[in-house]
Amino acid sequence: MQQSLTELFRAVRRASRELVMLDDAAVNNLLLDLAAEIPLVSASILEANRRDLDRMDPANPMYDRLLLSESRLEAIAGDIRSVAALPSPLGLVLEQRRLPNGLELTKATVPIGVIGIIYEARPNVTFDVFALCLKSGNATVLKGGSDAHESNTAIVQCIKTVLERHSLNPDTIVLLPSEREAAGEMLNAVDYIDMIIPRGSQKLIDFVRMNARVPVIETGAGIVHTYIDQAADTAMAADIVFNAKTRRPSVCNALDTLIIHAARLDDLPAIVAPLEKKMVIIYADEAAYAKLLGSYPETLLEKALPEHYGTEFLSLRLSVKTVASLEEALDHIAAHSSRHSEAIVTGDPAAKEKFLKRVDAAAVYANTSTAFTDGAQFGLGAEIGISTQKLHARGPMALRELTSYKWIIEGEGQTRPL
C-alpha cells in the first residue's frame, strides 16, 4: 500500500502546483457547475449513503452526521454557491513598503498547498472541503472513515467528473482507502502534504496529534458550557439552552453542561422544562437534582457523576452544575472546556465583560446560543472545521484561514554589501 499511496501523494502535489495559475472566475464557474451537478447525481449519492447507513445502528450518535437526504444535498449545493460568491482569499496584499535601498516588498496571501483532512462519518465534509480548498487554491487529500466510504466515494466521483469537464487535473482531490493503514501513511507524508485537519471525536483528534509528522490544526471536539448567571432572564435562558442542546445534538457546538448560579436554582425547572419534549436526559449535581426532582420526569433525571463533566455527549444528554459565583463558573469551564464555544446568559454588564474576557475559547457568547459557531453563520461560507488551538487559525476555518503568505521582493539589480 505504501508505494501506491506515495504515488497518490505525488499526484496531488503536482495538481496543487497547477492550481496557483487558476483565476478566480474559472474557480467560481467550476463551483457553480458542481452545485448544479449535485441534484443530477443525487440518486447515486443517496443510494451510496443508504448502503453506509444500513451498516450503522440508528441509535449511534454518528448516524445523524452520516445521514444525507435531498434537503441536505440541496443545502450543500447552496453552501457551494455561497463559497463561489465570496471574494478570493488569494493575492491579498497584507503589507507593502519600499526600502531605502529601493527594494519593493509585498506580503501577499497564497495557498497553503496540499491540505489533508482525516474525518469520520461526515460525508458533507467531502463537498465542503473541496469547495473551500479549491477557492483558496489548495489541493486536497481526504481520509474518511469506513462508516462513510460508500458516500465519500460517490461524492468524490461527482467532483472529479466536474473537474474533468473543466479540463482541470482530477488529482486536485484524492480520497484514500478507508483502511487504517492509509491514515498512518497520510500522517507521515511530510514531502507531499502541508497541513492536516482532523474532524471528528476527541479520540480521532488525539490520535492525529500524537502520530502526525505533518503539521496539524486541531478542530472539532466541543465540550460546550452555558452559564446562567445570577442576573439572567429566565425565559431567555430557557430558549438559549433548548436551542443549544436540541437543535442538532450530534454537532460540536451543541451544549453539554449547563452551569447555574445557586441563587437561580428556583428557576432551573422552568429553564430546563422545554427539554422534556425532546426527551433530554439530565445528569444533575446534588443541589440541581433536589430542585428538579418532582418537576422534571424521573425517567430522564439522574444524579451526575464526575465523568458527566468534561464530556462531549453528541446526543440528547446534558449535565448540570451548580456554582456559588461567576468565579466558580469560570473555574469549572477552565477545568473542563475544550476551548470551542462557551456562553453566559446575564443582564449584568460587568459579569458579561468578565466572562467574555476571562474565558479561553475560540468562540465566546453572551446572551445567545452556541449553535451559531459555524462558518456559514459567521458569513464565511462553508467551513472546513472549528479550530480550537491558537496557532495559525482559531474558530471557524474558512477561506482566509486556508491561506498562508509569502514575501515578494522586486528590485533593479540591488546587491547586499559584502
N, C-alpha and C positions, 0 to 999 in steps of 0.2 A: 504493500500500500504506500510506503514512504516514497518510492520513486514516482508513482503516478501522481501523488499529491504534490510533490515538488514541481512536476510539470504543470499542474493546475496553477500553483502559486506563481510560477514564471509567466504563465499566460496572462493572468490577471494583472501582474506588474507591467507587462508590455501594454496591455489595454489602458492602464492608468496613464501611461506616458502619452497616449494618443488623445486622451480626454482634454488635456490642457489647451489644445488648439480648437476645441469646440466652442462656438459662440453661444450666447445665451438664447438667441432666437431659435437655434436648432434644438437646444435642450428643451425649451418650452414646447415646441411643436411635438417633440417625441413624447413628453409627459402628457400632453393633451390627447395624443393618439393612444397612449396606454390607457388613460382614463376611459376613452371611448371603446377600447378593446375589451375591458373587463366585463361589461354586460353581455358582450357577444360570446364570451367563453365561460360565462358564469356557471353554466350547467356542468361542464367538465370540472371546474374548480370545486363546486359544491359536492359533486359525486366523489371526488378525491377526499374532500373533507369528511364526508359521511363514512368513508372507509376508516379514516382515523378515529372518528367519534365512536364507531362500533367497537373499537378496542379499549375504550375508556369507560370507567364507571361514571354515570351521570352525577353521582354524589361527590365525585372528586372535584375539589375547588378549581382545578385546572380546566374542567370541562367547558366552563363558560368562556375561558380565554381561547380555547381551541375552536369553539363553535363559530362557523361562518354562516351567513344567511344572505338572501338577496338584499335585505336592507343594509346589512353590514358591508357588503360589497359596494353598494351604492355610496355609502358613507366614505369608504376607502377611495373610491373614484373621485368623490368630492374633495377629499384631502389632497389628492394628487393634483387636481386642478388648482387648489389653493396654493400649493407649492410652486406650480408653474407661474402663478400670478405674482409671486414675491420677487423683489429685486434680487439680482445676482449678488452673492456674497463675495465674489471674486474680483480682484483688481481694485479693491477699495484702498485709497491712499490713507494710511494711518498717520504718517508723518512725512514731511518733506522739507528739506533745507539745503542751502548752498554753503559749503565750507569755505573758509578764507582762501584755500588753495584752488578754488574753482570747481571742485568735485560737486556734482549734484547727487544728493542722497534721497532715495524714496523708499519708504517702508510700506509694502502693499500686501494685501491678503492673497493667499494662494491655497490650492487644495492640500490636504494632508497627504494624499496619495492613494494608499490602499487601506481600507478600513475593514476589519474583521468583526463580525457580530456572532456571538455564541448565545443561543436563546432556546427556550423551552417551547411549550405548546402554545405559541402565539403566531399563527400564520399571517395575521395582519401586519406583523413586523416586517415581513418579507417585502411587501409593497412599500411600506413607509420608508424603510431603509434605502431601498433602491431610489425612490424619488428624491430623498434628501441628499443621498450621496451623489447622484448624477447632477443635481442642481448645483452642488458645491464642488463638482469636478473630480469626485473620488470614485475609484473602482471599489467593488465590494466582494468580500469572501464571507459566505454565510455557513454557519454550522448550527442547524436546527436539531431538535431532539427527535427521537424515533416516534414519539407520540404524534407529531405533525408532519412526518416526512412525505406522506402522500400529498397533503395540501401544499407544502412548500415546493414540491417538485412541479406540480401543476401551475403554481403561480410563477415560478422561475421560467418555465417553458413559455408562458404568456409574455413575460418580459423579454425573453430572448427573441421571440417572434417579432416583437415591435422593434427591437434593436436592429435586427437584420433588415427589416423593412426600411429603416432609415440609414442603412449602409454603415452602421456602427458595429464595432467589434463585440460579438456576443459574450466574449470573456470579460466584459465590463462587470458582469455579475456571475459569480460561481457559487453553486451550492455543493458543499462537501457531503460525502456519505454520512449516514446517521450513526455509524458505529463510533463508539467512544474513542477508539484509537485515532480517528481523524481529528478529534479535539486536541489531543496531545501534540500532533504534528502542527496544527494551526498555532497553538500557543508558543511554539518554538520557531516559527517561520520568520526569524528576525531579518532575513535578507529580502523578504517579499512583502510583509505586512507591517504597516507603520503604527497602527493602533488597534487595540481590541476592546470592544464594548460588550460585556456580558449583560444579558437581560433575563431575569428570572429570579429564582429563590435565593435566599441568603447562602444556602449550601452551594449553589452554582457559582455565585459571585466569589465566595471564599475559595472554591476550587480553582477558579481562573486566576485570582490574585496570587495564590500560593504557588501555582505551577507555570505561570507565563513568564517568558523571557521578553516577549513583545510588550511595550508599554500598554497599560490598562487604564481605562476610565470606568470606575465603579458606578453602576446605575441599578435602579430597580427596587431593591428591598426597602419597604416603607413601614417602619413601626411608628404609627402616627397617633398623636395625642391631641385632645381638645380640652382646655382648662376652662371650667365655668367659674368665673371669679365672683367674689362677694357682691360686686356691683353689676352682675349680668342681668339682662332682661330674660325672664323665664321663657316667654313664647319664642323669642329669637333663638335662645339656646336649644329649645326642643326642635325647631326647624333645622338648625345647623347640624345638630347631632344626627337627626334622622337622615338628612341628605348625605352627610359624610360617611355614615355607616352603611346605608342600604342602596344608594344609587347603583353602584357596581362593587359589591363587597370583595370581588376577586382581584381588584386592581391595587396598585401600590400606594395610591393616595387615599385609600379607604381608612376610616377611623378604626383604631384598635383599642385605645384606652381613653375613657372619659375620666378626667380629674375634676373633682368638685370641691369647692371650699366648704368646710364644715358648717359655716353659717348658712349655707344654702341647701342643706340636706332635706329640709322640709319640702323643697321644690323638686327634688330628684324624681319622685314618682311622676310628676307632670312632664318633666324633661324627657324621660325615657318611655312614657306611655305610648307614643306613636310607634315605637319599635316592636310592640306586641303584634301588630298586624303583619309584620314581616317575619315573625317567629324568631326574633333575635335572642340568642342565649346570652344572659348576663352573668359574669363572674364578679361578684361584689365583695369588697372587703367587709369587715365586721360591721362598721357603722352604716355603710350603704345597704348591706344585706338586711339589717334590722329595719331600716326605713322602707325598703321595698317589699318586705315580707307582708303579704296581705293585699298589696296593691298591684304587684306585677305577678303574672302567673308562676306558681311554684314550679311547674314543669320546665320553665325557661329561666329559672333563677338558681344559681349555685354560689357557694362560698368560694372566693378567689384563693388560689394557691400562688406561691411565689412565681411559678412558671407562666402564669397568666399575664404577667407584666413583662414587657420587652419581647412580646410575641407578635409576629405578623400573622393574623388569623386567616386572611384571604377567604373569609366565609362570614356567615351571619352570627358572629360571636363578638362580644365586647366585654372588656374588663373595666371595672370602676374603682377608682382610688380616691379616698377622702384625704384632704390635706387641711392643715390649720392656717395656712398662709400662702401668699403668692410665692414667697421664697421657697417653701417646701414643694410647691408645684414645679418650680424651676429646677430644683434639685432632682426630683423624680424624673423629669424629662431628660436632664443631663445624664442620668444613670441608665436610662432605657431607650433613648431615642436612636434611630438610625440616621438622623440628620437629614431627613427627607422633607417632611411637611409637619408643621406644628401650629396650633391655633389657640387663641384666647377669645372668650366671649366676655365683654365687660363694658360698663358705661363709665368707667373711671379712666380719664386720660393719662394719669400718672402710671397706673397699673399697665395700661396698654403700651405706653412708651417703654417701660422697664422690660416687659415681655418681649417686645419687638427687638430691643437692643441686646438682651441677655441670651435669648435662645439661639443656639448654634445649629442652624438648619438651612437647607437650600431654599426653602420657601417658608416664610413665617406669616401667619394670618391673624388679623384682628376682626372679629365680628363677621366672619364668613366661613364657608365650608372649604375644607382641604381638597374637595373634589376638583377644584379649579387648577391644581398642579398638573398642567397638561400643555404641551407645546401649542396645540391648536387654540386652546382657551386663552393663552397668552398672546395670541396673534402671530405666532411664529410658523404656522403651518403644521404639518405632521411632525412629530418629534421622533428622535432616534432612541431616546431614553431620558431618564431623570438622573443627572449626576449628583451623587451625594458626597463627593470629595471636593477639594478646594483648588487643586492644580488644574490648569488649562480651562476647565469649564465647570459650572455649578448650576443645578436646576435643570429645566428642560433644555435638552441639546437639540438645536435645530440647525439652520444653515450656517449662521455665523460661527457656531461652536464647532463646525466640521471643517474649519479652515485654520491654517497657520499663517505665517507671513514670511516674507524674505526682504532683505535689503537689496536694492538695485542701485548701483553706483555707476554714474556716467561721467566720463572725463574727456579731456582733449590732449592726452599724452602725458599727464602728470605722473611723476615717479616720486617715491618716498625717499627723502635724503638718506644717504648711507651713514 
